[in-house]
């Protein structure tokens, strides 16, 4: 991964850690319980020189430009078991002068998208919602997963808008990005024809403890180049971007099993991806933790084949 892309990922994930600790380099008006249902804190969005911000909490977030901001983005993130909705209101921008506010269902970084077009239920053009297109009903956008994004451009000082970010329980989470370098997760697809990906933006040790298709089987079989003849399988992918369709396959699991499958993957993005035909209730359970510097160095010194070090 080229350094600028790695730094972007580190910045985003560090921002999540800071936010979850209740500390943020923003001007904040503290929320006090007013007894009013739905009352929320109001925060001023702050953009460092790279013009990116990260929001991992619910609330109202207001941006007011002091200077032109021509290429800015806010990354929104919730827990993997949640969905995000974004409402854009109190808008004071010049749409006719080239200003815009666009909400994207997912994340975009360096031209790559998560979820990929292969895994997202909507066509790509429906995932972009532009405030300036004159459709008031689309000014509230409900994302399909735990991440979303807001792009904007304003040319004049004093331009402003407010985002209201809410989180919703997702009964059957599909695509998700982990907020943490360690954890455990179970992905279930309830007899639906769809693809689901869980992305971990760290080099990790991962243990897949169960893969079930609602039928009995044996330990997983690994095939090269993959499980092409099967419509139901789990892929373990690795690479240095966020688009799962551009990552390289590490192994495929085609048969139901119970028992640990352990791997260390020295990529900046490790993805567990489940493909379902809809014929079964598909389920995969796994745990993961970040590799430490010594483990990464050992992989390099032992010349273990790892394509991520060479990209």
FENNOR-V847735 format. One record per residue. N is the residue number from 1. PSI is psi in whole degrees, 0 to 359 (none if undefined). BURIAL is I if it has 24 or more other C-alpha atoms within 12 Angstrom, else O. D_CENTER is the distance of its C-alpha to the mean C-alpha in Angstrom with 1 decimal. Layout:
BEGIN
n=N psi=PSI burial=BURIAL d_center=D_CENTER
n=N psi=PSI burial=BURIAL d_center=D_CENTER
END
This chain:
BEGIN
n=1 psi=131 burial=I d_center=17.8
n=2 psi=152 burial=O d_center=19.7
n=3 psi=320 burial=O d_center=20.0
n=4 psi=322 burial=O d_center=18.6
n=5 psi=318 burial=O d_center=15.2
n=6 psi=317 burial=I d_center=15.3
n=7 psi=323 burial=O d_center=16.4
n=8 psi=315 burial=I d_center=13.6
n=9 psi=317 burial=I d_center=11.0
n=10 psi=319 burial=O d_center=13.6
n=11 psi=314 burial=O d_center=14.2
n=12 psi=314 burial=I d_center=10.7
n=13 psi=326 burial=I d_center=10.7
n=14 psi=320 burial=I d_center=14.4
n=15 psi=319 burial=I d_center=13.9
n=16 psi=315 burial=I d_center=12.0
n=17 psi=317 burial=O d_center=14.9
n=18 psi=316 burial=O d_center=17.4
n=19 psi=318 burial=I d_center=16.3
n=20 psi=341 burial=O d_center=16.3
n=21 psi=0 burial=O d_center=19.8
n=22 psi=16 burial=O d_center=20.9
n=23 psi=137 burial=O d_center=21.8
n=24 psi=142 burial=O d_center=20.8
n=25 psi=59 burial=O d_center=22.6
n=26 psi=157 burial=I d_center=23.1
n=27 psi=118 burial=O d_center=26.1
n=28 psi=133 burial=O d_center=25.6
n=29 psi=113 burial=O d_center=28.1
n=30 psi=141 burial=O d_center=28.0
n=31 psi=130 burial=O d_center=27.6
n=32 psi=146 burial=O d_center=30.6
n=33 psi=113 burial=O d_center=31.2
n=34 psi=353 burial=O d_center=33.2
n=35 psi=359 burial=O d_center=33.5
n=36 psi=121 burial=O d_center=32.0
n=37 psi=136 burial=O d_center=29.4
n=38 psi=357 burial=O d_center=26.1
n=39 psi=143 burial=O d_center=27.1
n=40 psi=162 burial=I d_center=24.3
n=41 psi=156 burial=I d_center=24.1
n=42 psi=128 burial=I d_center=24.2
n=43 psi=144 burial=I d_center=22.6
n=44 psi=124 burial=I d_center=23.2
n=45 psi=133 burial=I d_center=20.2
n=46 psi=130 burial=I d_center=21.1
n=47 psi=118 burial=I d_center=20.3
n=48 psi=181 burial=O d_center=21.4
n=49 psi=329 burial=O d_center=23.1
n=50 psi=354 burial=O d_center=19.9
n=51 psi=42 burial=I d_center=19.2
n=52 psi=146 burial=I d_center=15.6
n=53 psi=163 burial=I d_center=14.8
n=54 psi=130 burial=I d_center=12.1
n=55 psi=122 burial=I d_center=12.5
n=56 psi=19 burial=I d_center=11.5
n=57 psi=158 burial=I d_center=14.8
n=58 psi=159 burial=I d_center=16.5
n=59 psi=186 burial=I d_center=19.4
n=60 psi=133 burial=I d_center=21.0
n=61 psi=121 burial=I d_center=20.2
n=62 psi=133 burial=I d_center=22.9
n=63 psi=131 burial=I d_center=23.1
n=64 psi=123 burial=I d_center=26.6
n=65 psi=131 burial=I d_center=27.2
n=66 psi=335 burial=O d_center=30.0
n=67 psi=170 burial=O d_center=29.9
n=68 psi=139 burial=O d_center=28.4
n=69 psi=105 burial=I d_center=24.6
n=70 psi=346 burial=O d_center=24.2
n=71 psi=83 burial=O d_center=20.6
n=72 psi=158 burial=I d_center=18.2
n=73 psi=144 burial=I d_center=14.6
n=74 psi=123 burial=I d_center=12.9
n=75 psi=129 burial=I d_center=9.2
n=76 psi=141 burial=I d_center=8.7
n=77 psi=140 burial=I d_center=7.0
n=78 psi=186 burial=I d_center=8.8
n=79 psi=155 burial=I d_center=9.7
n=80 psi=334 burial=I d_center=8.5
n=81 psi=13 burial=I d_center=11.8
n=82 psi=161 burial=I d_center=11.4
n=83 psi=156 burial=I d_center=10.9
n=84 psi=138 burial=I d_center=11.1
n=85 psi=147 burial=I d_center=14.2
n=86 psi=125 burial=I d_center=15.4
n=87 psi=131 burial=I d_center=19.1
n=88 psi=120 burial=I d_center=20.7
n=89 psi=184 burial=I d_center=24.4
n=90 psi=48 burial=O d_center=27.2
n=91 psi=128 burial=I d_center=26.6
n=92 psi=81 burial=I d_center=29.2
n=93 psi=167 burial=I d_center=28.4
n=94 psi=88 burial=O d_center=30.5
n=95 psi=321 burial=O d_center=28.9
n=96 psi=341 burial=O d_center=32.1
n=97 psi=8 burial=O d_center=32.0
n=98 psi=358 burial=O d_center=28.7
n=99 psi=154 burial=I d_center=26.4
n=100 psi=158 burial=I d_center=23.2
n=101 psi=121 burial=I d_center=20.2
n=102 psi=129 burial=I d_center=17.5
n=103 psi=133 burial=I d_center=14.5
n=104 psi=134 burial=I d_center=11.8
n=105 psi=87 burial=I d_center=10.1
n=106 psi=197 burial=I d_center=6.6
n=107 psi=149 burial=I d_center=6.2
n=108 psi=129 burial=I d_center=9.4
n=109 psi=122 burial=I d_center=10.8
n=110 psi=42 burial=O d_center=14.3
n=111 psi=353 burial=O d_center=14.6
n=112 psi=148 burial=O d_center=11.8
n=113 psi=142 burial=I d_center=9.3
n=114 psi=132 burial=I d_center=6.2
n=115 psi=158 burial=I d_center=7.3
n=116 psi=165 burial=I d_center=10.7
n=117 psi=333 burial=I d_center=13.8
n=118 psi=334 burial=O d_center=15.1
n=119 psi=345 burial=I d_center=12.5
n=120 psi=141 burial=I d_center=12.1
n=121 psi=342 burial=I d_center=15.1
n=122 psi=149 burial=O d_center=16.0
n=123 psi=156 burial=O d_center=17.6
n=124 psi=319 burial=O d_center=16.0
n=125 psi=335 burial=O d_center=18.6
n=126 psi=349 burial=O d_center=17.9
n=127 psi=345 burial=I d_center=14.3
n=128 psi=125 burial=I d_center=15.9
n=129 psi=116 burial=I d_center=18.0
n=130 psi=124 burial=I d_center=20.6
n=131 psi=324 burial=I d_center=22.5
n=132 psi=4 burial=I d_center=25.5
n=133 psi=359 burial=O d_center=26.0
n=134 psi=21 burial=O d_center=28.2
n=135 psi=93 burial=O d_center=26.6
n=136 psi=327 burial=O d_center=26.6
n=137 psi=339 burial=O d_center=25.2
n=138 psi=11 burial=I d_center=21.9
n=139 psi=353 burial=I d_center=21.5
n=140 psi=121 burial=I d_center=19.5
n=141 psi=129 burial=I d_center=16.3
n=142 psi=115 burial=I d_center=14.5
n=143 psi=163 burial=I d_center=11.0
n=144 psi=358 burial=I d_center=10.7
n=145 psi=194 burial=I d_center=7.7
n=146 psi=6 burial=I d_center=6.3
n=147 psi=146 burial=I d_center=4.7
n=148 psi=177 burial=I d_center=7.5
n=149 psi=146 burial=I d_center=9.8
n=150 psi=122 burial=I d_center=13.5
n=151 psi=145 burial=I d_center=15.8
n=152 psi=159 burial=I d_center=19.4
n=153 psi=128 burial=I d_center=22.8
n=154 psi=140 burial=I d_center=26.0
n=155 psi=345 burial=I d_center=29.3
n=156 psi=141 burial=O d_center=31.4
n=157 psi=143 burial=O d_center=31.6
n=158 psi=346 burial=O d_center=31.4
n=159 psi=145 burial=I d_center=28.9
n=160 psi=163 burial=I d_center=26.5
n=161 psi=165 burial=I d_center=24.1
n=162 psi=135 burial=I d_center=22.5
n=163 psi=131 burial=I d_center=19.0
n=164 psi=115 burial=I d_center=19.0
n=165 psi=127 burial=I d_center=15.8
n=166 psi=153 burial=I d_center=16.0
n=167 psi=143 burial=I d_center=14.2
n=168 psi=145 burial=I d_center=15.5
n=169 psi=135 burial=O d_center=16.0
n=170 psi=109 burial=I d_center=14.6
n=171 psi=325 burial=O d_center=17.4
n=172 psi=78 burial=I d_center=15.9
n=173 psi=140 burial=I d_center=12.1
n=174 psi=270 burial=I d_center=11.1
n=175 psi=141 burial=I d_center=7.7
n=176 psi=153 burial=I d_center=5.2
n=177 psi=132 burial=I d_center=3.6
n=178 psi=138 burial=I d_center=7.0
n=179 psi=344 burial=I d_center=8.4
n=180 psi=152 burial=I d_center=11.5
n=181 psi=358 burial=I d_center=13.3
n=182 psi=153 burial=O d_center=15.3
n=183 psi=189 burial=O d_center=15.4
n=184 psi=156 burial=I d_center=16.2
n=185 psi=145 burial=I d_center=14.7
n=186 psi=124 burial=I d_center=16.4
n=187 psi=128 burial=I d_center=15.1
n=188 psi=131 burial=I d_center=17.7
n=189 psi=111 burial=I d_center=18.4
n=190 psi=78 burial=I d_center=21.6
n=191 psi=52 burial=O d_center=23.7
n=192 psi=144 burial=O d_center=21.5
n=193 psi=100 burial=O d_center=21.3
n=194 psi=168 burial=I d_center=17.6
n=195 psi=138 burial=I d_center=15.0
n=196 psi=139 burial=I d_center=12.1
n=197 psi=136 burial=I d_center=9.6
n=198 psi=118 burial=I d_center=8.3
n=199 psi=133 burial=I d_center=6.9
n=200 psi=113 burial=I d_center=8.8
n=201 psi=51 burial=I d_center=9.1
n=202 psi=155 burial=I d_center=12.8
n=203 psi=130 burial=I d_center=16.0
n=204 psi=159 burial=I d_center=16.7
n=205 psi=129 burial=I d_center=19.5
n=206 psi=138 burial=I d_center=18.4
n=207 psi=114 burial=I d_center=20.7
n=208 psi=114 burial=I d_center=20.4
n=209 psi=339 burial=I d_center=23.0
n=210 psi=140 burial=I d_center=23.3
n=211 psi=120 burial=I d_center=22.8
n=212 psi=137 burial=I d_center=24.7
n=213 psi=19 burial=I d_center=25.7
n=214 psi=20 burial=O d_center=28.3
n=215 psi=162 burial=O d_center=31.0
n=216 psi=149 burial=O d_center=32.5
n=217 psi=192 burial=O d_center=32.0
n=218 psi=195 burial=O d_center=32.4
n=219 psi=157 burial=O d_center=30.3
n=220 psi=146 burial=I d_center=27.7
n=221 psi=136 burial=O d_center=29.2
n=222 psi=128 burial=O d_center=27.7
n=223 psi=151 burial=O d_center=28.6
n=224 psi=126 burial=O d_center=28.6
n=225 psi=354 burial=O d_center=27.1
n=226 psi=199 burial=O d_center=25.4
n=227 psi=59 burial=O d_center=25.9
n=228 psi=329 burial=O d_center=27.0
n=229 psi=354 burial=O d_center=29.5
n=230 psi=142 burial=O d_center=27.2
n=231 psi=353 burial=I d_center=25.1
n=232 psi=116 burial=I d_center=23.4
n=233 psi=167 burial=I d_center=21.8
n=234 psi=135 burial=I d_center=19.0
n=235 psi=142 burial=I d_center=17.8
n=236 psi=119 burial=I d_center=16.8
n=237 psi=154 burial=I d_center=15.3
n=238 psi=154 burial=I d_center=15.2
n=239 psi=192 burial=I d_center=15.1
n=240 psi=25 burial=I d_center=14.3
n=241 psi=186 burial=I d_center=11.8
n=242 psi=350 burial=I d_center=8.4
n=243 psi=113 burial=I d_center=10.3
n=244 psi=335 burial=I d_center=11.2
n=245 psi=347 burial=I d_center=14.5
n=246 psi=1 burial=O d_center=15.5
n=247 psi=161 burial=I d_center=15.1
n=248 psi=140 burial=I d_center=18.4
n=249 psi=134 burial=I d_center=19.4
n=250 psi=313 burial=I d_center=20.6
n=251 psi=157 burial=I d_center=22.1
n=252 psi=141 burial=I d_center=22.3
n=253 psi=118 burial=I d_center=23.4
n=254 psi=348 burial=I d_center=25.6
n=255 psi=139 burial=I d_center=27.7
n=256 psi=143 burial=I d_center=27.2
n=257 psi=160 burial=I d_center=27.8
n=258 psi=126 burial=I d_center=27.8
n=259 psi=147 burial=O d_center=28.0
n=260 psi=136 burial=O d_center=25.8
n=261 psi=111 burial=I d_center=24.5
n=262 psi=133 burial=O d_center=23.7
n=263 psi=150 burial=I d_center=22.2
n=264 psi=127 burial=I d_center=21.4
n=265 psi=115 burial=I d_center=19.0
n=266 psi=44 burial=I d_center=19.3
n=267 psi=157 burial=I d_center=16.3
n=268 psi=347 burial=I d_center=13.7
n=269 psi=119 burial=I d_center=11.1
n=270 psi=132 burial=I d_center=12.2
n=271 psi=131 burial=I d_center=11.1
n=272 psi=118 burial=I d_center=13.0
n=273 psi=127 burial=I d_center=13.5
n=274 psi=129 burial=I d_center=16.0
n=275 psi=127 burial=I d_center=18.2
n=276 psi=135 burial=I d_center=20.5
n=277 psi=345 burial=O d_center=23.7
n=278 psi=358 burial=O d_center=24.1
n=279 psi=342 burial=O d_center=27.3
n=280 psi=164 burial=I d_center=26.0
n=281 psi=100 burial=I d_center=24.0
n=282 psi=141 burial=I d_center=21.6
n=283 psi=134 burial=I d_center=20.3
n=284 psi=135 burial=I d_center=18.8
n=285 psi=140 burial=I d_center=18.7
n=286 psi=160 burial=I d_center=17.8
n=287 psi=160 burial=I d_center=17.6
n=288 psi=156 burial=I d_center=16.5
n=289 psi=153 burial=I d_center=17.5
n=290 psi=141 burial=I d_center=17.3
n=291 psi=140 burial=I d_center=20.2
n=292 psi=173 burial=O d_center=22.8
n=293 psi=325 burial=O d_center=24.6
n=294 psi=319 burial=O d_center=27.6
n=295 psi=319 burial=O d_center=25.7
n=296 psi=319 burial=I d_center=24.2
n=297 psi=322 burial=O d_center=27.7
n=298 psi=319 burial=O d_center=29.3
n=299 psi=318 burial=O d_center=27.2
n=300 psi=313 burial=O d_center=28.3
n=301 psi=327 burial=O d_center=31.9
n=302 psi=1 burial=O d_center=32.3
n=303 psi=32 burial=O d_center=31.3
n=304 psi=133 burial=O d_center=29.0
n=305 psi=117 burial=O d_center=27.6
n=306 psi=105 burial=I d_center=24.0
n=307 psi=340 burial=O d_center=22.9
n=308 psi=330 burial=I d_center=20.1
n=309 psi=341 burial=O d_center=22.9
n=310 psi=359 burial=O d_center=24.5
n=311 psi=none burial=O d_center=21.8
END
